[in-house]
C-alpha cells in the first residue's frame, strides 16, 4: 500500500495505482475566538499561504537550462511560465541561463523541443512551494 500525494514516487519506481482506498484534502481549521486575535490571525494567515503554496507546487516543476543568446527567443517561445522565464547572463560571454516553472505533464514533450531549439544543460527539479 502506498500513500501518495502527486504520484511521483510511484512513477519513479515504475509502479502503477491499481485501486484507490480513499481520497483526502488539505484543510486548515481555526478556532473562531483565536482567529479574532490579531497576532494569532496573522500566524494562521502565514500558515495558510505556505499550505496553498505547497498545494500549488504539487503539479509543477522547475526547469533550468543554458543557451547561446542567439537561441533565447526560440527557447522562450516554447516555454510556458507563471509570468515570463528568468533570463540571466552567464560568466561566459554570449551565454545565458533560463529558468521557468511549468506544469509537470508538459516536461516529456517540452525537453526534446528545447534541446532542438538550442537549450543545453537542461535540469528539471521538483518544487516545494509556489506562492502566487
Phi, psi and omega in degrees: 000145182226134170262120185231146176261308184247343184088000181300316182293326176296311180297320181298330181258014178055043177253163180229148175283128178254338178196154177248124179277314177201160175240146180228164178230156176277130178226140177247117184245129182240147173289129184300320180293316179296324182292339178282341177283121186302317181295314180293321178299316179300316179296318179295319178297322178296317178297318180298320178300316181293319178296316178298321178297320179293320179294317180297329183281346185305322185256011184239157174223162174261148175234134173235148178198163174248153179202154171290146182304328180293342181260357188301313182299318179297318183291312181298327178298335180274341191267118166284152181207160176300315174235270175224150177299152174274131178237122182233142176292141174268170181292337177270124181304141177087001182237148176226160170255138179238134181223140180207168175242131183223167173291134185302325184292347180275344190301317186299324179268333184285318184301313177300323179293322178296318178300314179297329181278356176111004178287144178227160177057044184286129180237129172253135179219148179285157179248145175268321181211147171229113182255121180270000000 
